[in-house]
Amino acid sequence: QVQLVASGGGLVQAGGSVRLACAASGRTFNIYAVGWFRQASGKEREFVAAASSSGGITFYADSVKGRFTISRDNAKNTMHLQMNSLTPEDTAVYHCAAKLARNQRYYTGALEYDIWGQGTQVTVSS
């Protein structure tokens, strides 16, 4: 089973960009589907983006489509979330997640994931 460590959050002005990273331990990262979720203060955790185990299939929440890009490098056991054109509504704690998946599906439900990183804060100022 892999473990995840997220990094890359911080304070950014509206319209700016942030690139989040999530490092996975273990040698079997390429059989895990992955996702990014976020949780704003006082709100429930929401889906942001997902990728299949190979990274060849990706899916995004409507709120971030066209602005965020999920990617992964299985050779380096890493995944990223490139976030562009940020708005204050993107302010949240961002979590990376993984789910064992010996297929090419992506998953959008938080309850479908059983491995979570610790979260990294992204704050977008207006």
C-alpha positions as CSV (number, residue, x, y, z in Angstrom):
1,Q,0.0,0.0,0.0
2,V,1.3,3.5,-0.9
3,Q,1.4,6.5,1.4
4,L,1.0,10.0,0.1
5,V,2.6,13.3,1.1
6,A,1.2,16.5,-0.4
7,S,3.1,19.7,-0.9
8,G,3.2,23.0,-2.8
9,G,0.4,25.0,-1.3
10,G,0.7,28.6,-0.3
11,L,-0.7,32.1,-0.7
12,V,-1.3,33.4,-4.2
13,Q,-3.1,36.4,-5.7
14,A,-6.2,36.0,-7.8
15,G,-5.3,35.1,-11.4
16,G,-2.1,33.4,-10.3
17,S,-1.0,29.8,-10.5
18,V,0.0,27.1,-8.0
19,R,1.4,23.6,-8.7
20,L,0.7,21.0,-6.0
21,A,2.6,17.8,-5.7
22,C,1.9,14.5,-4.1
23,A,4.7,12.0,-3.5
24,A,3.8,8.4,-3.2
25,S,5.9,5.8,-1.3
26,G,6.0,2.2,-2.4
27,R,6.7,0.5,-5.7
28,T,3.2,-0.1,-7.0
29,F,2.0,3.5,-7.6
30,N,1.1,2.6,-11.2
31,I,-1.8,0.4,-10.1
32,Y,-3.6,3.1,-8.2
33,A,-6.1,5.6,-9.6
34,V,-5.6,9.0,-8.1
35,G,-7.5,12.1,-7.3
36,W,-7.4,15.6,-5.8
37,F,-10.1,16.9,-3.5
38,R,-10.4,20.1,-1.6
39,Q,-12.2,21.3,1.5
40,A,-12.9,24.9,2.2
41,S,-13.5,26.2,5.7
42,G,-17.0,25.2,6.8
43,K,-17.8,23.2,3.7
44,E,-17.7,19.5,2.8
45,R,-14.9,18.0,0.9
46,E,-15.4,18.2,-2.8
47,F,-13.9,16.5,-5.9
48,V,-11.5,18.4,-8.0
49,A,-9.8,16.1,-10.5
50,A,-9.0,12.4,-11.0
51,A,-6.7,10.3,-13.2
52,S,-6.6,6.6,-14.1
53,S,-3.7,4.4,-13.0
54,S,-1.8,5.1,-16.2
55,G,-2.8,8.8,-16.2
56,G,-4.2,8.4,-19.7
57,I,-7.7,9.2,-18.6
58,T,-8.5,12.3,-16.6
59,F,-11.7,14.0,-15.3
60,Y,-12.4,17.3,-13.7
61,A,-15.1,19.0,-11.7
62,D,-16.9,21.6,-13.8
63,S,-15.7,24.4,-11.4
64,V,-12.0,23.8,-12.4
65,K,-12.3,22.5,-15.9
66,G,-10.0,24.4,-18.2
67,R,-8.0,25.9,-15.3
68,F,-6.6,22.9,-13.5
69,T,-4.6,20.0,-14.9
70,I,-4.0,16.7,-13.1
71,S,-0.9,14.7,-14.1
72,R,1.2,11.8,-12.8
73,D,4.6,10.4,-13.4
74,N,4.5,6.7,-12.4
75,A,8.2,6.3,-12.9
76,K,8.8,9.0,-10.2
77,N,5.9,8.0,-8.0
78,T,4.5,11.5,-8.1
79,M,1.3,13.3,-9.1
80,H,0.6,17.0,-9.6
81,L,-2.2,19.4,-9.8
82,Q,-1.4,22.5,-11.9
83,M,-3.9,25.3,-10.9
84,N,-4.1,28.4,-13.1
85,S,-6.4,31.4,-13.1
86,L,-7.1,31.0,-9.5
87,T,-9.9,32.8,-7.7
88,P,-10.7,33.3,-4.0
89,E,-13.3,30.5,-4.4
90,D,-10.4,28.1,-4.9
91,T,-9.2,28.7,-1.4
92,A,-9.2,25.4,0.5
93,V,-7.1,22.6,1.9
94,Y,-6.2,20.3,-1.0
95,H,-5.8,16.6,-0.5
96,C,-4.4,14.0,-2.8
97,A,-5.9,10.5,-2.7
98,A,-5.3,7.1,-4.2
99,K,-7.3,3.9,-4.8
100,L,-6.1,0.5,-5.9
101,A,-7.5,0.1,-9.4
102,R,-6.2,-2.5,-11.8
103,N,-8.2,-0.9,-14.6
104,Q,-8.3,2.4,-16.5
105,R,-11.1,4.0,-14.6
106,Y,-11.1,7.3,-12.7
107,Y,-13.1,7.9,-9.5
108,T,-14.8,11.0,-8.3
109,G,-16.3,10.0,-4.9
110,A,-14.3,10.7,-1.8
111,L,-15.6,7.5,-0.2
112,E,-14.1,5.5,-3.1
113,Y,-10.6,6.4,-2.0
114,D,-8.9,4.7,0.9
115,I,-5.4,6.4,0.9
116,W,-5.1,10.1,1.6
117,G,-2.3,12.6,1.8
118,Q,-2.3,15.1,4.7
119,G,-3.5,18.1,2.8
120,T,-1.9,21.4,1.8
121,Q,-3.5,24.8,2.2
122,V,-4.0,27.0,-0.9
123,T,-5.2,30.6,-0.2
124,V,-6.1,32.9,-3.0
125,S,-6.3,36.6,-2.2
126,S,-8.5,39.0,-4.1
